[in-house]
Structures are given as C-alpha cells and as structure tokens.
Amino acid sequence: MLKKLVFILLACMALALNAQAQITGPCAETITKYCGDVTPGAGRLLKCLSDHREDQSIACKDWLEAQQKSLKELNQICSEEIMKLCPVDPPNDVLILRCLSDNYVALKLDCRNKIREIRDRAR
C-alpha cells in the first residue's frame, strides 16, 4: 500500500513538473512567476495574466491583445454557430472557444479557420 502511495505521489509530481516545463511563448515568464499556482482551464490563466498586466513584457501584452482581438472576431465570424451550439450565459470567450472546438466538424469553414488561427497563436 505504501509503495502504491509513493508511486502515485511521484507520478503526480512528474506531471506537475512536465506541465511547468511546457509553458512557452511570450507570456511564459509572467505565467511562471505570477501564475504558477493557477490551474489552467476555464480562463483562469488569462484572468491571472490580466491581473498582472503591469508585470508583463511588451511581447506578452501584445500577444494578449492579439488573442483578445481574435476572440472578438471569433464571436462575429461564428455568431450563428455560437447561438445554435454554444449558448453560454453569461458569455465567456474561453467557454465559447472550447464549445466551438468540441463541435469543430459542425462549423462553417470561416469559423473553423478562425479557431485554427487562435489555436496556432496559443502555441
């Protein structure tokens, strides 16, 4: 039993280290320094980055602005799909993006292209 517990603990630590090692991009330093304890998902990292706007590099600020602009464009381009497939109340860009991604095959081509653009920039 103790061996299993130790194994599970080591596996969890390895996953946590691996998740930390995967942080890349223009906001990696800010995320590591100020948002390292934030669990990714549901827009929590974006909220943390917004909370630490003054602590970011110019490249990170530019990247965030581009992402926010793309999300606004996504809401316009995919408005039909959002109303039909992803009626999130209150509106939440992260949840809408996740919903659209989950329904990718049902989307029009221009909506798919915008999602692909957002994903590529996020890498």
C-alpha positions as CSV (number, residue, x, y, z in Angstrom):
1,M,0.0,0.0,0.0
2,L,2.8,2.4,0.9
3,K,4.6,1.6,-2.4
4,K,1.4,2.5,-4.4
5,L,1.0,5.7,-2.5
6,V,4.6,6.7,-3.1
7,F,4.2,5.8,-6.8
8,I,1.1,7.9,-7.1
9,L,2.8,10.8,-5.4
10,L,5.8,10.6,-7.7
11,A,3.6,10.3,-10.7
12,C,1.7,13.5,-9.7
13,M,4.9,15.4,-9.1
14,A,6.2,14.3,-12.5
15,L,3.0,15.5,-14.2
16,A,3.3,18.8,-12.4
17,L,6.9,19.3,-13.4
18,N,6.1,18.3,-17.0
19,A,3.2,20.8,-17.1
20,Q,5.5,23.6,-15.9
21,A,8.1,22.6,-18.4
22,Q,5.6,23.0,-21.3
23,I,5.0,26.7,-20.6
24,T,6.4,28.6,-23.6
25,G,5.7,31.7,-25.6
26,P,5.8,35.4,-24.9
27,C,4.0,35.1,-21.6
28,A,5.9,32.2,-20.2
29,E,7.9,34.2,-17.7
30,T,4.8,36.0,-16.4
31,I,2.9,32.8,-16.1
32,T,5.8,31.1,-14.3
33,K,6.4,34.0,-11.9
34,Y,2.9,35.1,-11.1
35,C,0.5,32.4,-12.2
36,G,2.4,29.2,-11.4
37,D,-0.1,28.1,-8.8
38,V,-3.1,28.7,-11.2
39,T,-4.8,25.6,-12.6
40,P,-5.1,26.0,-16.4
41,G,-8.6,25.9,-17.8
42,A,-11.8,27.9,-17.8
43,G,-9.9,31.2,-18.5
44,R,-8.0,31.1,-15.2
45,L,-4.6,31.7,-16.7
46,L,-5.9,34.6,-18.9
47,K,-7.5,36.1,-15.8
48,C,-4.2,35.8,-13.9
49,L,-2.4,37.4,-16.8
50,S,-4.9,40.2,-16.8
51,D,-4.5,40.7,-13.0
52,H,-0.7,41.0,-13.6
53,R,-0.9,43.3,-16.7
54,E,1.7,45.7,-15.3
55,D,4.2,42.9,-14.7
56,Q,4.2,41.6,-18.3
57,S,6.7,42.1,-21.0
58,I,5.7,44.1,-24.1
59,A,5.7,40.9,-26.1
60,C,3.3,39.3,-23.7
61,K,1.0,42.3,-23.7
62,D,1.0,42.4,-27.5
63,W,0.2,38.6,-27.6
64,L,-2.7,39.0,-25.2
65,E,-4.1,41.9,-27.2
66,A,-3.9,39.9,-30.3
67,Q,-5.7,37.0,-28.6
68,Q,-8.4,39.2,-27.3
69,K,-8.9,40.7,-30.8
70,S,-9.1,37.2,-32.3
71,L,-11.7,36.2,-29.7
72,K,-13.8,39.2,-30.6
73,E,-13.5,38.3,-34.3
74,L,-14.4,34.7,-33.5
75,N,-17.6,35.9,-31.8
76,Q,-18.5,37.8,-35.0
77,I,-17.5,35.1,-37.5
78,C,-19.1,32.3,-35.6
79,S,-22.1,34.1,-34.3
80,E,-24.6,31.6,-35.9
81,E,-22.7,28.6,-34.5
82,I,-22.4,30.2,-31.1
83,M,-26.2,30.8,-30.9
84,K,-27.0,27.3,-32.1
85,L,-24.3,25.2,-30.4
86,C,-22.8,27.2,-27.6
87,P,-25.3,29.4,-25.8
88,V,-23.1,30.3,-22.8
89,D,-24.7,32.6,-20.2
90,P,-23.1,34.8,-19.2
91,P,-20.9,35.0,-22.4
92,N,-17.4,33.7,-21.7
93,D,-14.9,33.7,-24.6
94,V,-12.9,30.7,-23.2
95,L,-16.0,28.5,-22.7
96,I,-17.3,29.5,-26.2
97,L,-14.0,28.7,-27.8
98,R,-13.9,25.3,-26.0
99,C,-17.5,24.6,-27.1
100,L,-16.8,25.6,-30.7
101,S,-13.7,23.4,-30.7
102,D,-15.8,20.5,-29.4
103,N,-18.2,21.0,-32.3
104,Y,-15.5,21.7,-34.9
105,V,-16.9,19.4,-37.6
106,A,-20.3,21.1,-37.5
107,L,-18.8,24.6,-38.1
108,K,-18.6,26.6,-41.3
109,L,-15.2,26.9,-42.9
110,D,-14.6,30.5,-41.9
111,C,-15.4,29.7,-38.3
112,R,-13.0,26.7,-38.4
113,N,-10.3,28.9,-39.8
114,K,-10.6,31.4,-37.1
115,I,-10.4,28.7,-34.4
116,R,-7.3,27.3,-36.1
117,E,-5.7,30.7,-36.1
118,I,-6.4,31.2,-32.4
119,R,-5.0,27.7,-31.6
120,D,-1.9,28.3,-33.6
121,R,-1.2,31.6,-31.9
122,A,-1.7,30.0,-28.5
123,R,1.2,27.5,-29.1
